[in-house]
Amino acid sequence: MKSFKVVPMAKEIVEKIQMNLEDGFGHKLTPVKLSSRALCRYSLSDGDTGSDQKHILFSYMPVKDINPYSEVGPVYIIAKSSAYEDIYVFPPDLKKRKFLTLRGYSSAQLLIAGEMSEGHKAEEILEIMFKNPDVEYILVSDASSGCFFVKIERAT
């Protein structure tokens, strides 16, 4: 069994964004058709840029407890999507990324481990990071832009 599980954005957050077209920071949102890939934080898919599919860009804080590591950044969701379900498999569209940043945090939300990884090697880096018993969860981000992609938790 894997030492980790993938945690897509919560359904409640996605539905609220889709229904209200306003994020938790008061930004008014507009679904747009994209010409390049943008990972949906709910389906964990880049979607289909060749279709009429629309994405919604909004501000998001992946860790709710305010601390020195709390960050708010831009994220996308596909306007109509379903949750990523294969939670014990690192998302295939993230494996296609050239470089990812993986940051491991303790239960006290202190940064205790960090690695930059090629997307196709990220799953093995996650396994190694979770060998450290102090790593409670890992945030995966784009290495070049710093944008948050997904939270990975220790499997129970």
N, C-alpha and C positions, 0 to 999 in steps of 0.2 A: 504494500500500500504506500501511496505517496505520503510524504511528510507535510504536505501543504494542501490547501484548498483555495480556489479562486473565488473572490467575492466581488461580483459585479455591483454596480451602483444599485441601491435599493429601489425596488419597484415603486414605493410611495413617493420617492423623490422624482423619479421619471414621470409618473402619472401627474404629479403636481405641475411640473414644468410643461408637459404637453397640454394640460388643461388650461393653465393660467397664462402661459407664455410670459412668465416673469420668474426670475430666480430669487433666491433668498437674500439677495443684496439690492433688490429693487430695480434691477435692469429689465427693461421691456425687451422681449425676444421675438425674433422673426425666423420661421423655418426657411432655409435656403437650399438650393440645389448646388452641390459642390462639383468642381471640375477635377479635384484631386482627393486622395484618400484622407479620411479623418476617422479615427477609431471611435465607435460608439461605446461609451462607458457602461452601457447596459447589455448589449448583445456581444460586446467585445469583438465586433466585426468592423471592417472598413466599409462595409456596405457595397453598393454598386453605383459607381460614378456614371455609368452609361445609361442609367434609368432616370425616371422622374423622382426618385427617392430624395427626400429632403432631410437635412440635419438641422439641429438647433444648437447654437453655441451659447454657453452661459458660464457664469462664475460658480466655482465649486470649491469647498473645503473638505478634503478627504478624511481628515481627522477632526472630530467635533470638539474635543477638549482643547481649549485654548492653552497653548504653551509656546515656548520659543521656536518649536519646529512647525507650528501650524502655518499653513500656506493656503492662500486662495489663488486659484488660477483658472484659465479657460479650459473648458471641456466641451465635447460634443456628445449628443445622443442622436440617433436616427429618429425622426419624427414618429415613425410607426415601427416598432421593433419588439422583440421578445427577449427575455433574459437569457444570458449565457448559462447553459445547463451542465456542461461537462466539467464540473468544478474541480476534478482531480487531474485535469490536463491543462497545461499552459496554453492559452489561446493561440490558435494557428496564425492569425493575422499579426499577433505580436512577435511571433517567431520570425516573421518576414522583415522586421525592423533591423536596420544595420546595427545600431547600438541602443541599449537600454541602460538606465541607471536603476539599481536595486538597492534600497536602503532599509536595513533591518532596525526595528525599534523594540525596546523593552516594554513590559507591561506599564511602566511609569512614563512611557512615551519619550524615552531618551534614545537618541541615535547611537547604536552600538556597533553597526556593521554597514559597510557600503561597498558596492562593486559596480563596475561598468562591464557590461556583457554584450556580446553579439546576440541578437534576438534568438537565433537557433540554439544557443548554448545557455539561455536563461534558466531553463528548467533544471539543469544540473547545478547551476549556481544556487538556485533556491534550495535544492536538497542539501547542499553543503552549508548554506547559511543557517538552515534550521537544525543543523547538528549542534549549534551553539544553543544551549538551553535557555539563555537569556533573551534570544530573539523571539518575540511574541508575534510580530507581524512584519510584513515587508511591503513597502510602497514601490511600485514599478512606474517609472517615468520615461519619457523620451529623453535620451542623452543629449541631444542637440538643443531642443527648445525648453526642456525641463518640465513640460506639461505632464501632469499626472495621468496615468492610464488605468491602473487597477491596484486594489489591495489584495495581498495574499496573506492568509492566516495559517497558523499551525494547524494541521489536521488533528482531530481529537479521536 
